Amino acid sequence: MKKRDYIDEIESRKQRSRGNFRSQIVYERLAGVRSVMTHCMEVIDPNGLSGGHGGMTDYSSEVHRYIPIGSVACMESFFRTAIKDLIDHGSPYFENAAKFSVSRDIKFDLYIIQAIQGRRVTAGEFVSHFLPLSQLDDINSTMSAVLGCDFLDSLKPLFFFLSEVSGFDFHPRFSAKSTKEFDSEQLRKIASIYSGVKRAFELRHIFCHETIRADKVNVKEIYNSFESVHEFLETAEYFIEYTLDSEYPQTQFEWNVRAQKQLEDADQELEDLVRTMVDRCGDLGGAFFAAHEAWKVYRKKRGEFVSAEWHGGSAESAVRMDEETSITKSRISELKIAIEEKRYRFLDDDL
């Protein structure tokens, strides 16, 4: 039996992914799933066959089945990325993750150690690659272990804080709140969200593994589960961002200032690496610099594309700069690896 190449699996997953950032999963991929749902509601099912019975065509049911499948893909990708981010952030999450028994069959051979040391993959990427995330209980147990607290319990206050604020204009300073402090209506809302998320996993399993009849596809249930997933992921993103950064901006002005500073810092680090790379490339330094200038044009266009949804709003520039910073950090990682490879190549030539 051929031995699994875990490093290749992780690198292939990253290459297939539309983005390696949690926010991209929440605000881009999940938005794509919502567009499918909107299309179903406005075009395929304009008469609101919410019960899924009577008149549901095979075409209609097939399109509707994609919604929980796409939703679960978003959840699994989001939390795999979240676990990676937490572990790679360092203490105490790295130490918490060290307690995982990933698999008895996995041995840290020299190839894996070299890949992590050479930054082909990070420790967080390697560990998160093996963790089960196929149901809500898996997500909660894994996230709780990394965080050192019950994840689902920690999210509960945020479901209500976020509903009281206006999108990106405020990020709440939240405090722990015990279950006993929630009123009955709030408890019902929390239970409904978690129940909807669980149902999304169940529907995904049914639609992927069973040839269910068109008249058994319950459209209302699909829509409700998606809304639960959306609120769950959006709230989880706020929680994780705040956990990783206690100085998360509270106002739009703070966000703009911070976004500009982060982009400037990333640019400075990048330009230092570019100069090093140009020197290492020798006669090809000019060609590399030209390619880098073309990359900067792409970064600018990508930032404009991502921020287009906020065009004319107060958050537009911050969204654009955040996207450019994310792309720049990826570029920095790539250049660090390339510079190391150049260094070792020169050592080989000397030998």
C-alpha positions in Angstrom: 0.0 0.0 0.0 1.4 3.4 -1.0 2.4 5.6 1.8 0.3 8.8 2.2 2.2 12.0 1.4 0.7 14.3 4.0 2.7 17.3 3.0 1.5 17.0 -0.6 -2.1 16.6 0.6 -1.8 19.9 2.5 -0.1 21.7 -0.3 -2.7 20.5 -2.8 -5.5 21.6 -0.6 -4.0 25.0 -0.3 -3.6 25.3 -4.0 -7.2 24.2 -4.6 -8.5 26.7 -2.0 -9.9 30.0 -3.2 -8.3 31.6 -0.1 -6.4 30.7 3.1 -8.1 33.3 5.3 -11.1 32.8 7.5 -12.7 36.0 6.3 -12.6 34.9 2.7 -14.5 31.7 3.6 -17.2 33.7 5.5 -17.6 36.7 3.2 -16.8 35.2 -0.2 -17.5 31.4 -0.4 -20.5 31.6 2.0 -21.8 34.5 0.0 -21.6 32.3 -3.1 -23.8 29.7 -1.4 -26.2 32.4 -0.4 -26.4 33.6 -4.0 -27.5 30.0 -5.0 -30.2 30.1 -2.3 -31.3 33.5 -3.5 -31.5 32.1 -7.1 -33.6 29.2 -5.8 -36.0 31.5 -4.0 -36.4 34.1 -6.8 -36.0 32.0 -9.9 -36.4 28.3 -9.3 -38.9 28.4 -6.5 -40.6 31.8 -6.7 -43.9 30.3 -5.5 -42.3 29.3 -2.2 -42.7 25.5 -2.2 -41.2 25.7 1.3 -42.5 22.3 2.3 -40.7 20.6 -0.5 -43.8 18.6 -1.5 -45.9 18.9 -4.6 -44.4 20.4 -7.7 -40.8 20.1 -6.8 -38.9 19.1 -9.9 -35.8 17.0 -10.1 -33.8 20.1 -11.3 -35.1 22.2 -8.5 -34.4 19.6 -5.9 -30.9 19.0 -7.2 -30.0 22.7 -7.0 -31.4 23.0 -3.5 -29.4 20.1 -2.3 -26.2 22.0 -3.0 -27.0 24.5 -0.3 -26.2 22.3 2.8 -23.3 20.7 0.9 -21.7 24.1 0.2 -22.5 25.2 3.8 -20.7 22.3 5.3 -17.7 22.8 3.0 -17.5 26.4 4.3 -17.7 25.2 8.0 -15.0 22.5 7.6 -12.7 24.9 5.7 -13.3 27.8 8.1 -12.6 25.8 11.3 -9.6 24.0 9.8 -8.2 27.4 9.0 -9.2 28.8 12.5 -7.3 25.9 14.2 -4.3 26.5 12.0 -4.4 30.3 12.9 -4.7 29.6 16.6 -1.9 27.0 16.7 0.5 29.2 14.6 -0.3 32.2 16.8 1.7 30.5 19.6 1.0 30.2 23.3 -1.2 29.0 24.8 -2.8 27.5 21.7 0.3 25.7 20.5 0.7 24.0 23.8 -2.9 23.1 23.9 -2.7 21.5 20.5 0.3 19.5 21.6 -2.1 17.4 23.7 -3.9 16.2 20.6 -3.5 12.5 19.7 -3.7 13.2 15.9 -3.2 9.6 14.8 -1.1 6.7 15.9 -0.3 6.0 12.3 1.4 9.3 11.7 5.2 9.4 12.3 7.2 12.6 12.2 9.9 11.5 9.7 12.6 13.7 8.5 10.6 14.7 5.4 7.7 16.1 7.5 10.1 17.9 9.9 12.0 19.4 6.9 8.7 20.6 5.3 7.6 22.4 8.5 11.1 23.8 9.2 11.3 25.0 5.6 7.8 26.6 5.9 6.3 24.5 3.1 3.6 23.9 5.7 3.1 25.3 9.2 2.6 23.3 12.4 -1.0 24.5 12.5 -1.6 23.4 8.9 -0.2 20.0 9.7 -2.2 19.4 12.9 -5.5 20.8 11.5 -5.2 18.5 8.5 -6.0 15.4 10.5 -8.7 16.7 12.9 -12.3 15.5 12.4 -14.7 18.4 11.7 -17.6 16.5 10.2 -20.2 17.4 12.8 -20.8 20.2 15.4 -19.6 18.1 18.3 -16.3 17.6 16.5 -15.9 21.3 16.0 -16.7 22.1 19.6 -14.4 19.5 21.1 -11.5 20.4 18.9 -11.9 24.2 19.2 -12.5 23.8 23.0 -9.3 21.8 23.3 -7.2 24.4 21.4 -8.8 27.4 23.2 -8.8 25.9 26.7 -12.5 26.8 27.2 -15.9 25.5 25.9 -16.2 27.0 22.4 -19.9 26.9 21.9 -20.6 28.3 25.4 -18.1 31.1 24.7 -20.0 32.1 21.5 -23.3 32.5 23.2 -23.0 36.2 24.3 -21.8 37.2 20.9 -25.0 36.1 19.1 -26.7 39.0 20.9 -24.0 41.5 21.0 -23.5 41.4 17.3 -27.2 41.7 16.6 -27.1 45.1 18.4 -24.3 46.6 16.4 -24.1 47.9 12.8 -21.8 45.6 10.9 -18.2 46.9 10.7 -18.8 50.1 12.7 -18.3 48.5 16.1 -16.7 45.4 17.6 -18.0 44.6 21.1 -15.8 44.0 24.1 -17.7 41.0 25.3 -17.4 39.2 28.6 -18.2 35.6 29.6 -21.8 35.0 30.4 -23.1 31.9 32.0 -26.1 30.0 30.6 -28.1 30.9 33.7 -28.0 34.6 32.7 -29.8 34.1 29.4 -33.5 34.5 29.3 -35.8 31.9 27.8 -36.1 33.7 24.4 -32.3 34.0 24.1 -31.8 30.3 25.0 -34.3 29.3 22.3 -32.4 31.4 19.8 -29.1 29.8 20.7 -30.6 26.3 20.6 -32.2 27.1 17.2 -28.8 28.2 15.7 -26.9 25.1 17.0 -29.8 22.9 15.9 -29.7 24.4 12.4 -26.0 23.9 12.2 -26.4 20.2 13.2 -29.1 19.8 10.6 -26.9 21.2 7.9 -24.4 18.5 8.6 -27.2 15.9 8.5 -28.6 17.2 5.3 -25.2 17.2 3.7 -24.7 13.6 4.6 -28.2 12.6 3.3 -27.7 14.5 0.0 -24.2 13.1 -0.6 -24.9 9.5 0.3 -28.6 8.9 -0.5 -30.7 9.1 -3.7 -33.5 11.0 -1.9 -36.7 11.7 -3.9 -37.4 15.2 -5.1 -40.6 15.4 -3.1 -38.6 14.6 0.1 -36.4 17.7 -0.2 -37.6 20.1 2.4 -36.8 23.6 1.1 -37.7 25.5 4.2 -35.5 23.3 6.3 -32.6 23.9 3.9 -33.0 27.6 4.0 -33.3 27.7 7.8 -30.2 25.6 8.3 -28.2 27.9 6.0 -29.2 30.9 8.0 -28.0 29.1 11.1 -24.7 28.3 9.5 -24.2 31.9 8.3 -24.9 33.4 11.8 -22.7 30.7 13.4 -19.7 31.3 11.1 -20.0 35.1 11.2 -20.1 35.0 15.0 -17.2 32.5 15.2 -15.1 34.8 13.0 -15.6 37.7 15.4 -14.8 35.5 18.4 -11.6 34.1 16.9 -10.4 37.5 15.7 -11.0 39.0 19.1 -9.3 36.0 20.7 -6.2 36.4 18.6 -6.2 40.2 18.9 -7.6 41.8 22.0 -6.9 45.2 20.4 -9.4 44.6 17.7 -10.7 48.0 16.6 -14.0 49.2 18.0 -14.8 52.0 15.5 -14.5 52.5 11.8 -11.8 55.1 12.3 -9.7 52.7 14.4 -10.1 50.0 11.8 -9.0 52.4 9.0 -5.9 53.5 11.0 -5.0 49.9 11.9 -5.5 48.6 8.3 -3.2 51.3 6.9 -0.5 50.6 9.5 -0.7 46.9 8.9 -0.4 47.3 5.2 2.6 49.7 5.5 4.4 47.3 7.9 3.8 44.4 5.5 5.0 46.5 2.6 8.2 47.4 4.3 8.9 43.7 5.1 8.1 42.7 1.6 10.3 45.3 0.0 13.3 44.2 2.1 12.7 40.7 0.9 12.4 41.8 -2.7 15.8 43.6 -2.5 17.3 40.4 -1.1 15.7 38.3 -3.8 16.9 40.6 -6.6 20.5 40.3 -5.3 20.2 36.5 -5.1 18.8 36.2 -8.7 22.0 37.8 -10.2 21.4 38.4 -13.9 17.8 37.5 -13.5 17.2 40.1 -10.9 15.7 42.6 -13.4 13.2 39.9 -14.6 12.2 39.1 -11.0 11.7 42.8 -10.2 9.5 43.2 -13.3 7.4 40.2 -12.2 7.1 41.6 -8.7 5.8 45.0 -10.1 3.2 43.0 -12.1 2.2 41.2 -8.9 1.7 44.6 -7.2 -0.8 45.5 -9.9 -2.6 42.3 -9.3 -2.7 43.0 -5.5 -4.2 46.4 -6.2 -6.9 45.0 -8.5 -7.7 42.2 -6.1 -8.1 44.7 -3.3 -10.5 46.8 -5.4 -12.5 43.7 -6.4 -13.0 42.5 -2.8 -13.9 45.9 -1.5 -16.3 46.6 -4.4 -19.2 45.3 -2.3 -18.6 48.2 0.2 -18.2 50.8 -2.6 -19.0 54.3 -1.3 -19.2 53.1 2.3 -17.0 54.0 5.2 -15.5 50.5 5.3 -14.4 50.3 1.6 -10.8 51.5 2.1 -10.3 49.3 5.2 -11.6 46.2 3.5 -9.4 46.9 0.5 -6.3 47.4 2.7 -7.0 44.3 4.7 -7.2 42.2 1.5 -4.0 43.7 0.2 -2.3 43.0 3.6 -3.5 39.4 3.4 -2.1 39.0 -0.1 1.1 40.7 0.9 1.7 38.3 3.9 1.2 35.3 1.5 3.8 36.9 -0.8 6.2 37.4 2.1 5.9 33.7 3.0 6.6 32.7 -0.6 9.7 34.9 -0.9 11.1 33.7 2.4 10.9 30.1 1.1 12.4 31.2 -2.3 15.3 33.0 -0.6 16.1 29.9 1.5 16.0 27.7 -1.6 18.4 30.2 -3.3 20.7 30.1 -0.3 20.9 26.3 -0.2 21.4 26.2 -4.0 24.4 28.5 -3.7 25.8 26.3 -0.9 25.4 23.3 -3.2 27.3 25.2 -6.0 30.1 26.0 -3.6 30.4 22.3 -2.7 
